[in-house]
């Protein structure tokens, strides 16, 4: 009964993870205790260590790709947010100038009264110039060939939330990558210690067998 209770408690022990649920690699302080005794073979243990290392490296590869995508995505969101904010500020400044009765102020805002033109890239070396319509509506690409219209304020709120979420994801990905590298190192150390322990044990067995053979020969 005592043995059964010990095994039950060990199996139900909560696995330690990082905030995103990546398991922490345990450091094996006693190889002999971990493998189950001085006469137990280590092949299965070494196989488990290699499988754990492979899983950590697979997660690391996926996170590296995700981080790369975020590093490309964040500048695009920032440029779009900057452009929409510029359009909104220009429109608000123009509306204020139209409602102002001071002629001097109207002269100062002459640039905001002019139509806004922009250059669009049609191809790698082909560009076109167009005049932007004076409207409160902008169109945003959401991916998967989907474009939706938003008011400028709604677009800014949406882009701001997406930018904040992307920066948070980038920070988490960077933290997780560092965590994964540490766990991979721990498992590599466990593998080396287990292998060295096995080599030492085999050498000691050979030496003991040689001594026993000499003693029998002398007898």
N, CA, C and O of each residue as an XYZ file, in Angstrom:
876
protein
N       0.821     -1.206      0.000
C       0.000      0.000      0.000
C       0.856      1.258      0.000
O       0.522      2.243     -0.659
N       1.956      1.224      0.737
C       2.811      2.414      0.799
C       3.393      2.724     -0.565
O       3.490      3.891     -0.946
N       3.788      1.678     -1.319
C       4.341      1.882     -2.654
C       3.304      2.454     -3.601
O       3.612      3.326     -4.413
N       2.082      1.969     -3.500
C       0.993      2.463     -4.359
C       0.727      3.940     -4.116
O       0.543      4.700     -5.067
N       0.705      4.356     -2.861
C       0.456      5.758     -2.540
C       1.558      6.653     -3.074
O       1.291      7.756     -3.551
N       2.779      6.188     -2.996
C       3.913      6.984     -3.492
C       3.808      7.182     -4.991
O       4.033      8.290     -5.478
N       3.471      6.135     -5.739
C       3.342      6.240     -7.180
C       2.194      7.152     -7.556
O       2.293      7.924     -8.509
N       1.088      7.064     -6.798
C      -0.068      7.910     -7.091
C       0.271      9.370     -6.900
O      -0.104     10.207     -7.721
N       0.989      9.694     -5.809
C       1.350     11.079     -5.566
C       2.287     11.612     -6.624
O       2.194     12.777     -7.011
N       3.208     10.753     -7.107
C       4.154     11.173     -8.141
C       3.448     11.435     -9.465
O       3.787     12.383    -10.173
N       2.467     10.599     -9.802
C       1.785     10.740    -11.091
C       0.868     11.932    -11.134
O       0.606     12.479    -12.205
N       0.363     12.354     -9.951
C      -0.565     13.483     -9.909
C       0.135     14.800     -9.632
O      -0.525     15.835     -9.536
N       1.447     14.790     -9.502
C       2.191     16.018     -9.236
C       2.058     16.982    -10.414
O       2.235     16.593    -11.569
N       1.753     18.218    -10.118
C       1.519     19.211    -11.166
C       2.813     19.547    -11.887
O       3.843     19.800    -11.261
N       2.745     19.545    -13.226
C       3.913     19.845    -14.040
C       4.142     21.355    -14.064
O       3.215     22.122    -14.324
N       5.362     21.776    -13.795
C       5.686     23.200    -13.774
C       5.849     23.711    -15.201
O       6.552     23.104    -16.009
N       5.193     24.833    -15.507
C       5.244     25.405    -16.853
C       5.491     26.905    -16.767
O       5.423     27.502    -15.693
N       5.779     27.503    -17.925
C       5.891     28.955    -17.987
C       4.492     29.539    -18.222
O       3.547     28.765    -18.379
N       4.316     30.867    -18.255
C       2.969     31.444    -18.400
C       2.221     31.007    -19.649
O       0.993     31.091    -19.664
N       2.893     30.547    -20.698
C       2.209     30.088    -21.917
C       2.065     28.571    -21.962
O       1.704     28.011    -22.997
N       2.344     27.909    -20.855
C       2.112     26.480    -20.772
C       3.231     25.601    -21.275
O       3.028     24.397    -21.431
N       4.408     26.149    -21.539
C       5.540     25.335    -21.977
C       6.153     24.665    -20.747
O       6.525     25.357    -19.800
N       6.269     23.323    -20.741
C       6.776     22.636    -19.547
C       8.248     22.922    -19.289
O       9.056     23.036    -20.211
N       8.565     23.035    -18.013
C       9.954     23.245    -17.613
C      10.674     21.905    -17.537
O      10.133     20.932    -17.013
N      11.881     21.857    -18.056
C      12.664     20.620    -18.041
C      13.243     20.396    -16.638
O      13.873     21.296    -16.083
N      13.039     19.215    -16.066
C      13.593     18.951    -14.731
C      15.083     18.643    -14.815
O      15.526     17.926    -15.713
N      15.840     19.179    -13.891
C      17.266     18.851    -13.837
C      17.441     17.569    -13.035
O      16.956     17.470    -11.908
N      18.130     16.590    -13.607
C      18.324     15.302    -12.961
C      19.560     15.381    -12.070
O      20.692     15.355    -12.553
N      19.325     15.477    -10.763
C      20.456     15.579     -9.830
C      21.092     14.223     -9.567
O      22.305     14.135     -9.376
N      20.284     13.160     -9.554
C      20.803     11.811     -9.325
C      20.369     10.918    -10.483
O      19.200     10.547    -10.586
N      21.308     10.581    -11.346
C      20.983      9.754    -12.503
C      20.541      8.366    -12.065
O      19.571      7.822    -12.592
N      21.246      7.803    -11.110
C      20.917      6.450    -10.650
C      19.499      6.384    -10.108
O      18.766      5.436    -10.391
N      19.114      7.374     -9.338
C      17.749      7.405     -8.794
C      16.725      7.619     -9.902
O      15.631      7.056     -9.856
N      17.072      8.424    -10.887
C      16.124      8.731    -11.965
C      15.870      7.506    -12.848
O      14.728      7.248    -13.228
N      16.915      6.754    -13.174
C      16.746      5.604    -14.064
C      16.142      4.405    -13.330
O      15.631      3.482    -13.965
N      16.198      4.418    -11.993
C      15.546      3.352    -11.238
C      16.471      2.394    -10.534
O      16.000      1.386    -10.006
N      17.763      2.652    -10.497
C      18.681      1.776     -9.779
C      19.996      1.602    -10.507
O      20.126      1.998    -11.665
N      20.987      1.005     -9.828
C      22.332      0.871    -10.425
C      22.421     -0.153    -11.542
O      23.386     -0.150    -12.306
N      21.422     -1.035    -11.651
C      21.489     -2.096    -12.653
C      20.508     -1.894    -13.805
O      20.367     -2.772    -14.657
N      19.837     -0.760    -13.840
C      18.853     -0.495    -14.897
C      19.542      0.133    -16.101
O      20.367      1.033    -15.950
N      19.203     -0.342    -17.291
C      19.795      0.214    -18.508
C      19.245      1.622    -18.778
O      18.123      1.949    -18.390
N      20.052      2.441    -19.447
C      19.708      3.852    -19.629
C      19.164      4.165    -21.021
O      18.857      5.322    -21.310
N      19.036      3.161    -21.889
C      18.611      3.439    -23.269
C      17.257      4.127    -23.327
O      17.076      5.094    -24.068
N      16.301      3.626    -22.542
C      14.959      4.226    -22.566
C      14.979      5.655    -22.027
O      14.266      6.524    -22.529
N      15.794      5.892    -21.008
C      15.908      7.242    -20.438
C      16.526      8.203    -21.449
O      16.045      9.322    -21.628
N      17.596      7.759    -22.107
C      18.223      8.596    -23.127
C      17.258      8.894    -24.272
O      17.264      9.997    -24.818
N      16.438      7.925    -24.634
C      15.451      8.129    -25.693
C      14.428      9.179    -25.286
O      14.048     10.023    -26.098
N      13.981      9.137    -24.039
C      13.032     10.138    -23.537
C      13.651     11.537    -23.560
O      12.985     12.511    -23.912
N      14.919     11.628    -23.186
C      15.597     12.928    -23.214
C      15.677     13.474    -24.642
O      15.442     14.660    -24.871
N      16.008     12.607    -25.594
C      16.117     13.050    -26.980
C      14.762     13.487    -27.533
O      14.680     14.447    -28.301
N      13.709     12.788    -27.145
C      12.370     13.173    -27.582
C      11.981     14.538    -27.008
O      11.376     15.358    -27.698
N      12.333     14.771    -25.746
C      12.039     16.068    -25.127
C      12.801     17.185    -25.830
O      12.242     18.253    -26.083
N      14.079     16.947    -26.150
C      14.882     17.949    -26.858
C      14.269     18.251    -28.226
O      14.205     19.408    -28.641
N      13.817     17.199    -28.927
C      13.206     17.391    -30.246
C      11.936     18.231    -30.146
O      11.683     19.077    -31.004
N      11.138     18.002    -29.102
C       9.909     18.784    -28.922
C      10.227     20.249    -28.634
O       9.576     21.145    -29.171
N      11.219     20.490    -27.795
C      11.607     21.869    -27.487
C      12.110     22.584    -28.749
O      11.788     23.750    -28.976
N      12.889     21.889    -29.552
C      13.418     22.514    -30.764
C      12.320     22.764    -31.793
O      12.373     23.741    -32.540
N      11.327     21.881    -31.829
C      10.186     22.084    -32.738
C       9.392     23.317    -32.313
O       9.006     24.126    -33.157
N       9.147     23.465    -31.014
C       8.446     24.654    -30.516
C       9.265     25.917    -30.775
O       8.717     26.967    -31.111
N      10.580     25.802    -30.615
C      11.450     26.950    -30.860
C      11.386     27.392    -32.320
O      11.352     28.590    -32.603
N      11.370     26.427    -33.255
C      11.277     26.749    -34.672
C       9.966     27.456    -34.989
O       9.957     28.438    -35.732
N       8.863     26.968    -34.437
C       7.566     27.607    -34.669
C       7.529     29.024    -34.107
O       6.984     29.934    -34.732
N       8.109     29.204    -32.930
C       8.128     30.533    -32.322
C       9.017     31.497    -33.101
O       8.703     32.683    -33.202
N      10.121     31.002    -33.651
C      10.983     31.857    -34.463
C      10.234     32.356    -35.700
O      10.360     33.520    -36.079
N       9.459     31.479    -36.324
C       8.668     31.884    -37.485
C       7.599     32.886    -37.086
O       7.353     33.852    -37.808
N       6.961     32.662    -35.939
C       5.945     33.591    -35.459
C       6.551     34.956    -35.150
O       5.977     35.991    -35.490
N       7.712     34.950    -34.504
C       8.378     36.209    -34.184
C       8.751     36.960    -35.454
O       8.599     38.180    -35.523
N       9.236     36.238    -36.456
C       9.590     36.866    -37.724
C       8.362     37.523    -38.364
O       8.446     38.638    -38.879
N       7.217     36.821    -38.329
C       5.991     37.392    -38.875
C       5.553     38.638    -38.128
O       5.090     39.599    -38.742
N       5.695     38.631    -36.812
C       5.311     39.803    -36.015
C       6.233     40.990    -36.290
O       5.784     42.135    -36.335
N       7.520     40.710    -36.474
C       8.460     41.796    -36.774
C       8.159     42.441    -38.122
O       8.476     43.612    -38.329
N       7.548     41.686    -39.045
C       7.135     42.254    -40.329
C       5.772     42.931    -40.225
O       5.504     43.907    -40.925
N       4.927     42.421    -39.364
C       3.553     42.906    -39.238
C       3.462     44.226    -38.478
O       2.697     45.113    -38.856
N       4.238     44.353    -37.415
C       4.140     45.534    -36.557
C       4.450     46.834    -37.305
O       3.696     47.795    -37.150
N       5.521     46.917    -38.109
C       5.762     48.162    -38.850
C       4.630     48.510    -39.814
O       4.326     49.688    -40.003
N       3.999     47.503    -40.429
C       2.875     47.759    -41.334
C       1.695     48.366    -40.572
O       1.060     49.309    -41.044
N       1.410     47.818    -39.392
C       0.315     48.363    -38.578
C       0.634     49.789    -38.149
O      -0.237     50.658    -38.165
N       1.886     50.026    -37.765
C       2.280     51.364    -37.322
C       2.142     52.378    -38.459
O       1.672     53.494    -38.237
N       2.553     51.996    -39.683
C       2.444     52.919    -40.821
C       0.983     53.194    -41.164
O       0.614     54.331    -41.459
N       0.156     52.157    -41.123
C      -1.272     52.348    -41.411
C      -1.918     53.235    -40.355
O      -2.695     54.132    -40.682
N      -1.599     52.983    -39.091
C      -2.148     53.797    -38.007
C      -1.709     55.244    -38.140
O      -2.499     56.161    -37.916
N      -0.458     55.446    -38.502
C       0.049     56.812    -38.679
C      -0.680     57.535    -39.807
O      -0.992     58.721    -39.695
N      -0.948     56.814    -40.894
C      -1.639     57.420    -42.034
C      -3.078     57.778    -41.696
O      -3.538     58.871    -42.026
N      -3.791     56.870    -41.042
C      -5.184     57.151    -40.670
C      -5.250     58.307    -39.673
O      -6.140     59.153    -39.757
N      -4.313     58.341    -38.738
C      -4.268     59.445    -37.772
C      -4.010     60.767    -38.486
O      -4.603     61.789    -38.141
N      -3.125     60.744    -39.481
C      -2.848     61.957    -40.265
C      -4.103     62.426    -40.991
O      -4.407     63.619    -40.989
N      -4.833     61.506    -41.610
C      -6.062     61.865    -42.327
C      -7.108     62.446    -41.371
O      -7.783     63.425    -41.690
N      -7.227     61.832    -40.205
C      -8.200     62.341    -39.242
C      -7.809     63.725    -38.735
O      -8.643     64.629    -38.675
N      -6.533     63.889    -38.371
C      -6.083     65.188    -37.864
C      -6.234     66.265    -38.932
O      -6.600     67.399    -38.624
N      -5.953     65.917    -40.177
C      -6.091     66.882    -41.272
C      -7.549     67.276    -41.471
O      -7.870     68.442    -41.701
N      -8.424     66.277    -41.377
C      -9.857     66.550    -41.546
C     -10.380     67.397    -40.397
O     -11.158     68.325    -40.621
N      -9.968     67.095    -39.173
C     -10.402     67.888    -38.026
C      -9.869     69.314    -38.115
O     -10.575     70.264    -37.776
N      -8.632     69.468    -38.568
C      -8.072     70.806    -38.725
C      -8.782     71.597    -39.802
O      -8.970     72.807    -39.678
N      -9.175     70.905    -40.861
C      -9.892     71.567    -41.949
C     -11.273     72.008    -41.492
O     -11.722     73.102    -41.835
N     -11.950     71.163    -40.719
C     -13.282     71.521    -40.216
C     -13.207     72.700    -39.263
O     -14.082     73.566    -39.265
N     -12.164     72.730    -38.449
C     -11.981     73.835    -37.518
C     -11.725     75.134    -38.259
O     -12.226     76.191    -37.876
N     -10.935     75.045    -39.329
C     -10.629     76.244    -40.114
C     -11.881     76.780    -40.796
O     -12.061     77.994    -40.891
N     -12.748     75.889    -41.271
C     -13.968     76.325    -41.943
C     -14.930     76.986    -40.977
O     -15.712     77.846    -41.382
N     -14.893     76.605    -39.705
C     -15.783     77.200    -38.715
C     -15.201     78.416    -38.042
O     -15.862     79.036    -37.208
N     -13.984     78.771    -38.383
C     -13.324     79.914    -37.760
C     -13.631     81.169    -38.571
O     -13.508     81.153    -39.796
N     -14.021     82.234    -37.924
C     -14.371     83.473    -38.620
C     -13.193     84.414    -38.788
O     -13.337     85.473    -39.398
N     -12.041     84.054    -38.267
C     -10.855     84.903    -38.362
C     -10.151     84.609    -39.688
O      -9.702     83.485    -39.913
N     -10.049     85.629    -40.581
C      -9.431     85.447    -41.890
C      -7.958     85.083    -41.784
O      -7.438     84.342    -42.619
N      -7.273     85.608    -40.744
C      -5.853     85.283    -40.597
C      -5.661     83.797    -40.344
O      -4.736     83.184    -40.877
N      -6.534     83.221    -39.535
C      -6.434     81.800    -39.255
C      -6.735     80.995    -40.498
O      -6.148     79.932    -40.704
N      -7.636     81.479    -41.328
C      -7.953     80.767    -42.562
C      -6.763     80.763    -43.498
O      -6.506     79.779    -44.191
N      -6.036     81.877    -43.512
C      -4.837     81.925    -44.354
C      -3.784     80.931    -43.853
O      -3.077     80.306    -44.644
N      -3.692     80.797    -42.519
C      -2.692     79.887    -41.968
C      -3.024     78.438    -42.291
O      -2.120     77.607    -42.378
N      -4.303     78.119    -42.470
C      -4.719     76.747    -42.736
C      -4.976     76.515    -44.210
O      -5.728     75.617    -44.590
N      -4.336     77.345    -45.049
C      -4.563     77.228    -46.489
C      -4.150     75.850    -47.014
O      -4.794     75.311    -47.913
N      -3.062     75.272    -46.446
C      -2.590     73.971    -46.910
C      -3.611     72.872    -46.628
O      -3.760     71.933    -47.410
N      -4.315     73.003    -45.496
C      -5.290     71.970    -45.158
C      -6.519     72.034    -46.040
O      -7.291     71.076    -46.092
N      -6.723     73.181    -46.756
C      -7.873     73.300    -47.635
C      -7.620     72.667    -49.000
O      -8.561     72.349    -49.727
N      -6.353     72.487    -49.344
C      -6.030     71.924    -50.650
C      -6.345     70.433    -50.683
O      -6.221     69.759    -49.660
N      -6.752     69.903    -51.838
C      -6.988     68.462    -51.966
C      -5.699     67.688    -51.672
O      -4.604     68.132    -52.016
N      -5.845     66.550    -51.047
C      -4.692     65.729    -50.687
C      -4.429     64.726    -51.798
O      -5.318     63.969    -52.189
N      -3.202     64.725    -52.304
C      -2.819     63.768    -53.346
C      -1.805     62.786    -52.769
O      -1.029     63.127    -51.876
N      -1.823     61.574    -53.291
C      -0.916     60.535    -52.820
C      -0.429     59.714    -54.000
O      -1.105     59.620    -55.024
N       0.737     59.126    -53.852
C       1.321     58.281    -54.885
C       1.171     56.820    -54.472
O       1.571     56.436    -53.373
N       0.595     56.009    -55.355
C       0.351     54.598    -55.094
C       1.282     53.739    -55.944
O       1.518     54.033    -57.116
N       1.798     52.694    -55.350
C       2.655     51.768    -56.075
C       1.787     50.700    -56.743
O       1.136     49.907    -56.063
N       1.782     50.684    -58.071
C       1.025     49.694    -58.822
C       1.865     48.463    -59.110
O       1.342     47.351    -59.175
N       3.174     48.659    -59.284
C       4.101     47.559    -59.547
C       5.457     47.968    -58.997
O       5.591     49.036    -58.398
N       6.463     47.124    -59.196
C       7.777     47.435    -58.637
C       8.316     48.768    -59.138
O       8.960     49.492    -58.380
N       8.068     49.099    -60.378
C       8.595     50.353    -60.949
C       7.490     51.228    -61.533
O       7.769     52.149    -62.301
N       6.230     50.943    -61.171
C       5.107     51.685    -61.733
C       4.289     52.307    -60.613
O       3.834     51.622    -59.697
N       4.111     53.639    -60.706
C       3.380     54.371    -59.675
C       2.306     55.233    -60.331
O       2.403     55.603    -61.501
N       1.280     55.538    -59.537
C       0.201     56.403    -60.024
C      -0.150     57.408    -58.934
O      -0.089     57.104    -57.743
N      -0.515     58.597    -59.361
C      -0.895     59.644    -58.421
C      -2.406     59.802    -58.425
O      -3.036     59.799    -59.482
N      -2.982     59.939    -57.238
C      -4.435     60.055    -57.121
C      -4.785     61.095    -56.058
O      -4.021     61.336    -55.124
N      -5.937     61.692    -56.222
C      -6.432     62.668    -55.252
C      -7.367     61.958    -54.283
O      -8.301     61.278    -54.709
N      -7.125     62.110    -52.990
C      -7.914     61.421    -51.983
C      -9.213     62.164    -51.717
O      -9.239     63.388    -51.594
N     -10.274     61.402    -51.634
C     -11.588     61.978    -51.345
C     -11.634     62.461    -49.908
O     -11.126     61.796    -49.006
N     -12.238     63.610    -49.698
C     -12.362     64.188    -48.360
C     -13.535     63.518    -47.645
O     -14.674     63.976    -47.732
N     -13.241     62.433    -46.940
C     -14.286     61.654    -46.285
C     -13.792     61.133    -44.948
O     -12.591     61.081    -44.684
N     -14.734     60.753    -44.122
C     -14.415     60.227    -42.795
C     -14.248     58.706    -42.824
O     -14.035     58.080    -41.786
N     -14.345     58.117    -44.016
C     -14.311     56.661    -44.143
C     -12.973     56.221    -44.720
O     -12.467     56.823    -45.668
N     -12.401     55.162    -44.139
C     -11.184     54.538    -44.668
C     -11.458     53.043    -44.840
O     -12.373     52.491    -44.229
N     -10.647     52.401    -45.684
C     -10.797     50.975    -45.948
C      -9.524     50.258    -45.514
O      -8.415     50.661    -45.864
N      -9.706     49.195    -44.749
C      -8.567     48.461    -44.212
C      -8.596     47.015    -44.709
O      -9.634     46.353    -44.705
N      -7.409     46.544    -45.141
C      -7.268     45.130    -45.478
C      -7.159     44.332    -44.184
O      -6.333     44.642    -43.325
N      -7.990     43.309    -44.046
C      -7.972     42.472    -42.845
C      -7.338     41.110    -43.098
O      -7.232     40.289    -42.188
N      -6.920     40.875    -44.333
C      -6.330     39.593    -44.686
C      -7.339     38.692    -45.362
O      -8.545     38.928    -45.288
N      -6.837     37.649    -46.027
C      -7.674     36.667    -46.731
C      -8.586     37.364    -47.749
O      -9.753     37.004    -47.903
N      -8.024     38.381    -48.447
C      -8.770     39.120    -49.474
C     -10.031     39.785    -48.930
O     -11.037     39.882    -49.632
N      -9.976     40.240    -47.685
C     -11.119     40.897    -47.044
C     -10.759     42.346    -46.759
O      -9.734     42.635    -46.142
N     -11.624     43.261    -47.220
C     -11.460     44.683    -46.936
C     -12.775     45.214    -46.365
O     -13.851     44.937    -46.896
N     -12.675     45.974    -45.281
C     -13.863     46.548    -44.654
C     -13.670     48.049    -44.490
O     -12.549     48.541    -44.363
N     -14.785     48.757    -44.495
C     -14.757     50.205    -44.310
C     -14.980     50.550    -42.842
O     -15.783     49.918    -42.155
N     -14.261     51.554    -42.378
C     -14.382     52.029    -41.004
C     -14.375     53.550    -41.011
O     -13.821     54.181    -41.911
N     -14.997     54.122    -39.996
C     -14.778     55.543    -39.780
C     -13.342     55.714    -39.299
O     -12.730     54.764    -38.813
N     -12.812     56.911    -39.432
C     -11.417     57.123    -39.059
C     -11.174     56.824    -37.578
O     -10.154     56.236    -37.218
N     -12.115     57.232    -36.724
C     -11.949     56.965    -35.292
C     -11.995     55.468    -34.992
O     -11.206     54.961    -34.195
N     -12.932     54.764    -35.641
C     -13.023     53.318    -35.436
C     -11.774     52.606    -35.964
O     -11.295     51.646    -35.360
N     -11.253     53.089    -37.100
C     -10.056     52.488    -37.671
C      -8.857     52.681    -36.745
O      -8.050     51.769    -36.562
N      -8.747     53.872    -36.163
C      -7.640     54.142    -35.241
C      -7.752     53.269    -34.002
O      -6.747     52.743    -33.524
N      -8.965     53.107    -33.475
C      -9.163     52.252    -32.304
C      -8.805     50.805    -32.622
O      -8.156     50.129    -31.823
N      -9.236     50.329    -33.809
C      -8.936     48.960    -34.208
C      -7.437     48.749    -34.397
O      -6.875     47.777    -33.893
N      -6.795     49.655    -35.119
C      -5.363     49.517    -35.380
C      -4.544     49.628    -34.099
O      -3.541     48.933    -33.932
N      -4.976     50.502    -33.202
C      -4.266     50.649    -31.929
C      -4.336     49.367    -31.114
O      -3.341     48.952    -30.520
N      -5.514     48.733    -31.082
C      -5.657     47.485    -30.334
C      -4.839     46.366    -30.972
O      -4.231     45.556    -30.272
N      -4.827     46.324    -32.315
C      -4.035     45.305    -33.005
C      -2.545     45.525    -32.786
O      -1.788     44.566    -32.637
N      -2.127     46.768    -32.767
C      -0.712     47.067    -32.539
C      -0.301     46.673    -31.130
O       0.771     46.103    -30.927
N      -1.147     46.974    -30.163
C      -0.842     46.600    -28.776
C      -0.780     45.083    -28.625
O       0.109     44.559    -27.953
N      -1.736     44.369    -29.259
C      -1.750     42.906    -29.179
C      -0.520     42.305    -29.860
O       0.057     41.339    -29.361
N      -0.118     42.878    -31.004
C       1.051     42.365    -31.725
C       2.328     42.574    -30.916
O       3.191     41.696    -30.889
N       2.459     43.720    -30.259
C       3.640     43.983    -29.431
C       3.682     43.041    -28.233
O       4.751     42.573    -27.841
N       2.502     42.761    -27.647
C       2.443     41.828    -26.528
C       2.840     40.426    -26.985
O       3.588     39.728    -26.300
N       2.332     40.023    -28.145
C       2.685     38.697    -28.686
C       4.178     38.600    -28.989
O       4.794     37.557    -28.772
N       4.757     39.692    -29.492
C       6.190     39.706    -29.779
C       6.997     39.550    -28.494
O       7.975     38.803    -28.451
N       6.580     40.256    -27.455
C       7.273     40.128    -26.175
C       7.175     38.718    -25.607
O       8.149     38.180    -25.080
N       5.971     38.118    -25.721
C       5.790     36.749    -25.232
C       6.627     35.760    -26.037
O       7.223     34.841    -25.475
N       6.670     35.951    -27.362
C       7.451     35.056    -28.216
C       8.931     35.141    -27.885
O       9.617     34.120    -27.832
N       9.428     36.354    -27.661
C      10.838     36.536    -27.304
C      11.150     35.866    -25.967
O      12.184     35.217    -25.812
N      10.237     36.033    -25.003
C      10.426     35.415    -23.684
C      10.381     33.890    -23.781
O      11.181     33.198    -23.153
N       9.439     33.373    -24.572
C       9.308     31.921    -24.718
C      10.518     31.315    -25.425
O      10.941     30.208    -25.092
N      11.071     32.027    -26.391
C      12.252     31.526    -27.089
C      13.429     31.387    -26.125
O      14.158     30.396    -26.168
N      13.609     32.364    -25.274
C      14.681     32.300    -24.286
C      14.433     31.137    -23.316
O      15.358     30.415    -22.944
N      13.167     30.972    -22.916
C      12.809     29.888    -22.011
C      13.086     28.525    -22.659
O      13.617     27.620    -22.014
N      12.722     28.389    -23.933
C      12.935     27.122    -24.639
C      14.416     26.796    -24.767
O      14.816     25.642    -24.613
N      15.226     27.805    -25.047
C      16.668     27.563    -25.154
C      17.235     27.067    -23.816
O      18.101     26.192    -23.788
N      16.740     27.630    -22.719
C      17.202     27.188    -21.401
C      16.795     25.736    -21.144
O      17.586     24.949    -20.623
N      15.561     25.384    -21.510
C      15.092     24.014    -21.269
C      15.846     23.021    -22.153
O      16.151     21.911    -21.718
N      16.143     23.411    -23.377
C      16.924     22.543    -24.256
C      18.311     22.298    -23.673
O      18.820     21.178    -23.723
N      18.923     23.344    -23.121
C      20.235     23.200    -22.495
C      20.176     22.262    -21.300
O      21.068     21.435    -21.112
N      19.125     22.390    -20.489
C      18.967     21.506    -19.327
C      18.870     20.053    -19.766
O      19.506     19.178    -19.177
N      18.072     19.793    -20.806
C      17.910     18.414    -21.276
C      19.200     17.887    -21.900
O      19.499     16.699    -21.779
N      19.960     18.739    -22.556
C      21.253     18.304    -23.100
C      22.224     17.959    -21.983
O      22.997     17.008    -22.095
N      22.182     18.743    -20.893
C      23.025     18.441    -19.728
C      22.589     17.125    -19.098
O      23.430     16.306    -18.729
N      21.268     16.913    -18.970
C      20.760     15.644    -18.432
C      21.231     14.466    -19.274
O      21.630     13.429    -18.743
N      21.182     14.638    -20.595
C      21.619     13.570    -21.500
C      23.099     13.256    -21.307
O      23.490     12.090    -21.235
N      23.916     14.299    -21.223
C      25.363     14.097    -21.051
C      25.665     13.430    -19.714
O      26.511     12.538    -19.651
N      24.988     13.846    -18.644
C      25.237     13.264    -17.321
C      24.800     11.805    -17.283
O      25.476     10.964    -16.690
N      23.670     11.509    -17.917
C      23.188     10.126    -17.962
C      24.152      9.236    -18.753
O      24.469      8.120    -18.341
N      24.603      9.748    -19.883
C      25.540      8.978    -20.713
C      26.860      8.752    -19.969
O      27.397      7.644    -19.968
N      27.375      9.806    -19.342
C      28.638      9.670    -18.613
C      28.498      8.717    -17.423
O      29.412      7.951    -17.115
N      27.347      8.777    -16.765
C      27.105      7.858    -15.645
C      27.120      6.417    -16.132
O      27.669      5.539    -15.467
N      26.520      6.174    -17.286
C      26.480      4.826    -17.838
C      27.884      4.355    -18.236
O      28.241      3.199    -18.010
N      28.668      5.245    -18.823
C      30.044      4.895    -19.205
C      30.861      4.547    -17.964
O      31.596      3.559    -17.958
N      30.734      5.353    -16.920
C      31.463      5.097    -15.677
C      31.036      3.773    -15.065
O      31.869      3.010    -14.577
N      29.725      3.498    -15.093
C      29.227      2.250    -14.514
C      29.777      1.035    -15.270
O      30.175      0.044    -14.658
N      29.795      1.120    -16.591
C      30.310      0.007    -17.396
C      31.808     -0.215    -17.141
O      32.270     -1.355    -17.087
N      32.552      0.870    -16.987
C      33.979      0.750    -16.711
C      34.204      0.098    -15.349
O      35.071     -0.763    -15.200
N      33.423      0.511    -14.367
C      33.560     -0.072    -13.039
C      33.219     -1.568    -13.057
O      33.842     -2.362    -12.351
N      32.232     -1.940    -13.864
C      31.862     -3.355    -13.977
C      33.001     -4.157    -14.600
O      33.305     -5.261    -14.148
N      33.628     -3.608    -15.632
C      34.749     -4.313    -16.271
C      35.910     -4.479    -15.300
O      36.528     -5.541    -15.224
N      36.195     -3.413    -14.560
C      37.290     -3.481    -13.600
C      36.985     -4.495    -12.506
O      37.867     -5.241    -12.081
N      35.741     -4.521    -12.054
C      35.358     -5.491    -11.020
C      35.458     -6.914    -11.550
O      35.878     -7.822    -10.833
N      35.072     -7.107    -12.809
C      35.150     -8.441    -13.412
C      36.597     -8.882    -13.563
O      36.911    -10.054    -13.351
N      37.493     -7.951    -13.931
C      38.911     -8.287    -14.066
C      39.514     -8.667    -12.726
O      40.296     -9.614    -12.636
N      39.154     -7.931    -11.685
C      39.672     -8.240    -10.359
C      39.160     -9.607     -9.902
O      39.903    -10.413     -9.342
N      37.864     -9.844    -10.156
C      37.308    -11.147     -9.762
C      37.988    -12.282    -10.526
O      38.201    -13.353     -9.957
N      38.332    -12.077    -11.796
C      39.012    -13.098    -12.590
C      40.406    -13.380    -12.070
O      40.844    -14.530    -12.051
N      41.103    -12.344    -11.650
C      42.457    -12.537    -11.096
C      42.407    -13.306     -9.785
O      43.238    -14.175     -9.523
N      41.405    -12.965     -8.958
C      41.286    -13.663     -7.682
C      41.011    -15.155     -7.889
O      41.550    -16.002     -7.176
N      40.169    -15.460     -8.869
C      39.871    -16.866     -9.142
C      41.111    -17.581     -9.675
O      41.351    -18.746     -9.361
N      41.907    -16.856    -10.498
C      43.106    -17.462    -11.046
C      44.127    -17.765     -9.952
O      44.790    -18.801     -9.994
N      44.254    -16.885     -8.993
C      45.199    -17.090     -7.888
C      44.764    -18.261     -7.017
O      45.594    -19.023     -6.520
N      43.430    -18.397     -6.835
C      42.945    -19.519     -6.044
C      43.241    -20.846     -6.742
O      42.902    -21.908     -6.220
